[in-house]
Amino acid sequence: MEKMKTEVRLEDLPGPKSREELEAEKAPFEEYCKGIFDVGNEFVKPSSLKGVRWLSCTMYIFTPHSAANLAELGAETIKIEMPRMGDPMRHTSPFNEAYVFPLHDTRPRTGMGLGCANANINKYTITLDYHLEEMKEAFYNLVKISDGLTECYRPGTFDRWKQSYRYLQEINPRFIYVWGGGFGYGPKVFGGSYDILGQSHAGLASITGFHEDFGGHTTKATNWCIDWYSGTQITVAVLAALHWRRKTGLGTFIEFSQVQAATRVCGYGVPLYGRFGIVRQRWGNMDTQLCVHGIIICGKSDYPDAKNPQLADEARYVMISAFQDEDFKELCKVIKRNDLFEKYKTHKARVEAEPQVEIYAELEKWAADKSRSEVVRILENAGLLVMPVLNDEEVYNSDHYHERGTVRWLDDPLYGDMVAHSTYSAGLLAKTPRKKTWEMRPVGADNIKVFHELLGYPVSTVQGWYDKGYV
């Protein structure tokens, strides 16, 4: 029998289907990205987690950050703090100065520091002393109408208060419970943790800094990098749990160790010891896998007359990448040390420790009479990958970050203009972008909204709780 002819439809054919689609395909990639991400118009697009309600019994950085990620993606996130004081992180900023707005109406002479910025974005803020028997009902009522909770107390604390997962799942079987601890369960279960402790116990600090042969020491990352990293890891786990619940209808318990997270960023350190018994060393600004691929110091600052010593003395560092044989040959030509290329023609030869020490010393000798910007200009003209080590002022003024919306000014509903470098720096989403609506709100700012409007308690009841210090 003759085979029936299959009708070919235009929409089934590959390639553009209209003149407009053709023009879009012809557009440069950058223009395409500008159009599809439409930076600055995030609020006209939907939010991926709209309809999710999350409770955050957290403090400091890593667990609050995990809940803030959900809030940026559209979840209604309610931060529950201790009455009057609030999250201890509210009281931190550079050297505990720079208070930017009042903390609480009972403490008129105190304010909140910038140290807590970015970790509590878009959250509603209530106060509730939930360990009191008088306030258990209000806490349980919140659990009944919420999708999950994050807490960071010492292990077993919420269990003693009958607020842990095994109690809350009986109240709400769909509930997702996160305990973000320092060590997690195990021999050190009762050890508290902070970012620097996590960097230390996980071995990260031991490989951060210069080798002692160069006068260096073990050092911590200046910012709380493990806290921010851990918060992101928790968010990924929560998203997976939400997906699991869509399939099964059930919640789950997520246990997260901050210290354990830090071991992951140690790279090959532990496997190296496990396989060969070799303890990884500190190598400062050199890369143990690539050469040349590191940071050198130049002899002159780009801002020699600046009053700020960080500009006058420290704007001298440059990252150089020339690990391909052809690029290394060009680099040696630029610094007039062709003999180095003849000596270390292959990457295998120059990536060893002693060659690296020699090569970087020669690079810094060449840069000793040059400023950072001079080194960048010379190496860029030679076609090499080079980048100045930017400070906060230079990051703030970077055209690249402003065009992408990474750093931008936002009109906060309470505090007016504030610089935002969160949210939009975490990855651009074309269809459901992250959004920043407000920075951290004052202690208990949403007590009436949550207790009265959401849970239905009379205003007089809430006022009574307030007078007794329960909220």
N, C-alpha and C positions, 0 to 999 in steps of 0.2 A: 504494500500500500504506500501511496505517496505520503511522505511526512508532511504534517501540517506546518505551515509557515508561522514562525513566531514573530509577533509584532514587536518591532524595536521602537522603544520610546526614548525621546530626547533625554529625559531625566535619568535614564539608565546608562547613557553613554558617558565615558570619562571626559574630563575637561570642563571648561566654563559653559554655562547654559544660556548666558545672556551677555549683552555688551557690557553691562555693569560688572558682572563677574569677571569678564575678560580684563577690564580695566583694573579691577582689584588685584588680579593675579600679576599684572604688570607693575604694580606699585612696589617701590622698594620695601624691604622687610621692615625697616624702622617705621615707615609711614603706616604699614599694616598694623604694627604693634600699637602705635599711637591711637589708631582708630578703634581697635578691638578692646583695648584696656581703658581708653577714654579717661585718663587720669584726672581726678577732680570731680567726676560725676558718678562716684560710687553709689551715692544714695538714691539714684534713680533705678538701681538694679536690685533684684531680690537678694535675700540672705539665706544661705544654705541651712542654717540651724534655727530658723524662725519656728517657733512652736515648742522648742526645748526649754525647759526651766531647770536651772542648775543652782545648787546651794554651795556656798564656799565658806567653810569654817577654817580659814587659813590665815597665815601671817608670814611676814618677811617676803621672799621672792619666789621660790620655785613652785610652791603649790598655788599661791595667788596667780602667778603667771599662767599656769595651766588652765585655770578657770577664766582668766582674761582672754585667752585664745578663743574659748567657746563664745564669750560675749562679743568679740570682734566678728565672729562668724554668724552672729544673729541670735544666739541663745539669750533668754532672759536670765541673767545671772544675779543672784542675791548674795551679797557678802554679809556674813553674820559676825559681828565683832563684840568684844567685851564692852560693857557700858563705860562711858566717860573716856576711857583710855584709847580704845580702838586697837588696831593692828600696831604692834611696836614699830613697824617699818615707817609709820607716819612720822616718827620722831627722829628720823635720820635724814641727813643731807650732807653735803661736803662739810665736814667738821661741825655738823649739827647747827649750821647757820642757815641762812636763806629761807626763813619761814615765809611762805607765800600766801597763806590765807588762814583764817581761824580754824582751830581744831574742833572745838565743841562749845556749846553755849555756856557750859559750866566752867570752862577754862579760858576766859577771854584774853589772857596774856600769853597764850601759847598758840603755836601754829603748826602747820604740816610742812615738812621738808621735801625737797625734790628727790630724795633717795627712793621714795616709793613710786615715782613716776613710771608709767608704762605697765606696771604689774597688776593694776586693778581697773583697767579701762572698761567703760560702759557698764559697770556693775551698779546695781542698786545697793544701798548700804543701810543695814539695820543693826541695832544693838540688841543682844539677847544673852543673858547669863543662863545658858541652856543646861548647865549642870544642876541647877536648882530644881527641886521637885515641883515648885509652884509654876515653873515655866516649861515643864516637859510637854504638857498638852499642846502649847503653841508650837513647839519644835516638831512634834509628831504630826501636827496638822499641816505644817509646811512640807514635811516628807511625803504625805499622802498626795499632794498636788504637784510634786516635783519629779524630775526624771533622774536626778542623781545628786551626789554630794562629794566634795573633796575636803579632807581634813588632814592635819599634819601634826597632831598631838603625839606625845610619847606613846609607845605601843601599849594597848590595853586600856588607855584612858577612856575612850569612848565606849569601850566594852563595859567598864565598871559603871559608867553612867547609863547603861542600857541604850546606847545610841549607835552601836557598831552595826556592821552589815547583817550579822545573824539576827539582830532584833529588828532592824529596819526592813529587811526583806519580808518579814511577816506582816508588816504594815502595808508595804507596797512591793509586790513580787517583781515589778518591772524596774525596781530601783537599781541604779548603778552606783556603787560605792568605791571611792578611791581613798586609800590611806597612803599618803606620801611621807615616808619616814626617812630617817638618816641612814641607818644600817639595814632596815628591814628585819625580818625574823632571822634568828641565828644566834651564835654565841655573844654577839655584841648588841643584842636586840634593845637593851635599855640605854645604849649610848646615844646622846643627842648629837646633832650634826649641824654644821654651818658650811658654807661654800668652801672656806679655806680648809676645814677639816676633811671635807670630801676630796679636795685636791691632794691633800696630804696622805690620807689613808688609802686612796686608790692608786697611789704611785705617780700621779700626774706631776706633782710639784718636783719630784726627784729627777724628772727629765726636762724640766723647764728652767732655763737659765744657762749661763755659760759654764763650760768645763773649768774645773779648778786650775788647770794649767794656764788658763787665760785670766786668772784672778776672779773667776766668777763663782756664784753660789746658787744653790737651789732658790727658786723664787716662785711666788704665786702669781696667777693672772690677776691684774689689778682689779678688773671688774668681777662680778659674781657669775662667771661664765658657766659654771656647773649648775647653778640655780636656774639660769635661763634655759640652758640645754635640757635639764631635767623636766622643767615645765613643759617644754615642747614635746618631749617623749611621752609625758602623761597624756597630753592632748591627743596624740596619735592613738594611745590605748583607749581613750574614751570614745573616739570616733569609731574604732573597731567594735567596742562594746555596744554602741548605738546600732551599728549594722547587725550585730549578732541578735540584738533584741527585736529588730524588725523581722528577723527570720524565725525566732523562737518565742517571742513575747516575754522573755525573762531577762531580769537584770543580772549583774555579776559583781564580783569583788575584785578590784585591782589593787595590788600591793606594789609599791614602788620604792626602791632604795636609791637615795641620792648618791651615796657612796658608790653603789654598784654602777650607776650611770657613768660616773667619772672613769671607771676602769675601761669603758668602751672607747674613750677618746685617747687612751694610752697607745693605741695602734698595735704594733707588733711586739711591744715590750714583754708582756707575759708569755706569749707563744715562743719568743726568742729564748727566754730562760728555760721554758719547759722542754724545748727541743735540744738546745745546745748548752744550757747552763750559763749563758752569757747575760750579764746585767747591762741593760741599755744605759748609755751614758748621756750626759747633757752636752749639747753641741751648739747652744746659743742660736745665732742667726744663720748657721749653716744648715743645709738639708742633707741628711744621711743617705738619701736615695738619689739625689740629683746634684750635679755640679757643672757649671755655676748656677746656683739657684738659692740666693740668700740675700741678706741685708748687710750693707757696709756703711761706715761712717765717713762723711766728707770733712774736709778741713775747715770749710766756711759755712756759716749759716745763711739762709736766704733772708733773714731779718736781723742783721747784725746790730742795728740801732734800736731794736724794739725794747720797750721797758719790761715786757714779760720775759723772764729768763727762759721759759719753755720755747719761746720763739727765737730769742737772741742766741741761746746756747745749744738748743736741741733740735732745731729744724735743719738737721744735717744728715739724715739717714735716707738711704736709697735702696730699694729692692731691685736686684738685677737677675734676669733669667737668661742664661745662654748655655744650656746643657747639651743641645744638639752640637755635633762636631763642627758643622759649618758655622754655627753661631759663635762657638767658642773660638774658632779661628779668627772670626771677624773681631771679637772682643780683644783678643791678643794683639791684633793689628792696631786697634784703636789706642791701646795703652802702650804700644811700641814694645811689646814683649813677645815677639814671634817665637822666641826660644821656648816659651811656656807651652805653646801649641806643639812644637816639635817634641817636647819632653812628654806631654800628655795628650797625644793625638786622639785617643779613644776615651769614651765616657767611662769605661771600666777602669781605665788607668787613673783618671783624675777624681773619681768619686771616693777613693780611699781616704782615710783620715789625714795622713801626712801631706798628700798632694793638696787637699783642700786648705789646710793651714797655710801652705806656701802660696797658693793662688789668691786667697782672700787677702793675705798680707800685701801682695803686690797690687791688688786692686785698690786697697786703702792708701797705699803709698802713692799711686797715680792720682787719687782723688784728694790728696792732702792739701793741694793749693787751689782747690775748686769748691764752688758752692754746690749745694744739692741740685739746684735748677740747672747749673752748667753741666753737671754729670748727666742729668736726664736729657738735656738737649743734645749733647754729643752722642749719646748711645741711641737715642731715637733716630737721629739722622743716619746712624749706621744700620738702622733696621733691626735693632735689638729690643727685646721686651724689658722695659724699665719703668719703675713707678716710685715717686717720692713717698716716704712714710708720712702720711697726713696726720695732723693733730685735729682736735675737735673744731677749732675755728675754720680750718680748711675744709673739713667735711661739711660743715654747715654752709659754707659758701660754694660748694661744688655744684657746677651747672648740671652735671650728670645726675646727682641725687635730686636736684630740684625738678628736672624735667620728668623724672620717673615718679615724683611725688614722695620719695623716701623721706625727705625732710621738707616739712611744710608748716605753715601757720594755720591753726584752726581756731574758730571762735567758740570757745567753751561756754556753755550756757550759764555757768556760775562765775568763772574766773576771767572771762574775756579771752584775748589773744594768748595762745600758748603754742610753743613749738612742739610739733609732733614728729618723732622719728621712730615711732612704733607702728604697729598695724601694717602700714604700707611697705615696710621693709621686709616683711615676712613672705613675700611671694605675691605676684599680681595674679588675680583670678579674673578672667574675662567675663564670665556669666554671673558669678556670685562673689563679688569682691569683699574683702575685709572692710570694716568701717570703724572709724573712731568717732563716737558721738560726744563723749565727755571723758575728762580725766577723773581721778579718784574723788568721790564726793565726801563731804564732811561726815564725821561720825554720827550715825543714826539719822542721816538726812531723810531716809525713806521709811521711817517707822510707821507713820500714819498710812502711807500708801500700802505697805505690806500687811500690817496687823489689822488695820481697819478696813481698807478698801478690798484687799485680796482675801483675808481670812475672816473678815466680818466681826471682829471684836469691837465693842463700843469704844468711842474715843475716851470716855471716862475710865474704862478699864485700862487702856493704854497709858493714860495720865497717872493712874494709880501705880502701875508698874514703874513708870518713870520716877515717881516720888520715892519709891522704895529702892531704887537703884537696880531693878531687875532688867531694865532696858536703858 
